[in-house]
Amino acid sequence: VMHLARVVMEHVNAQKLATDGENDGSSGRAPDRLRAIYFDPGEEEFPEVQAFVDETAARFDLELVRSSSKFREGIQQCIDEQPGQQLAFVLGTRDSDPNAVGQE
């Protein structure tokens, strides 16, 4: 999913750049980046997980937002901060996760 999202973002950014070029090309705006939200439990998290999150954000050039909120409140805050925007959330769960029972 991440690779597909990156391709879409590259396409969107290329179209914006072309549109700017048709105008005066002087917008100089930075390309849009995918935003990732990490619900950071703080000191409870393993350092390896923290390192993985940071490395992944750097590898995929993500706009990483760390939230100390609970999941539901953090998602709502993200929605509230982007009024009128189209948003999508991609969540992942491993089969071995305790809360994955019955998920298909």
C-alpha positions, 0 to 999 in steps of 0.5 A: 500500500505504501508504494502505491500511495507514493506513486500517487503522490509523485503523480499528484506533485508532478501535475501540480508542478506542471500546473504551476509551470503553466502559470508563472511557475513561481509558487516554490511550494514544497511537494505534498507528502503522505502524513503518517500518525504514530500513536506513541506510548512513550517510555512503554515502547521498545526502542526498536519500534521507535527506531523502525518508525523513524527509519520508515518515515525517513525511507518513505519521506513521510510527514510523521506526526507523533500523538500521545493521544488515545487512538480514537481521540488522535484520529478525531484530532487529525480530522478536526485539523483538516476541515473539508479535506479528503482523508484516508486512514490505512491501518494494519493488524497482524494475525497474531495481535490480540485484537485481531481475533475474527478480523478478515 
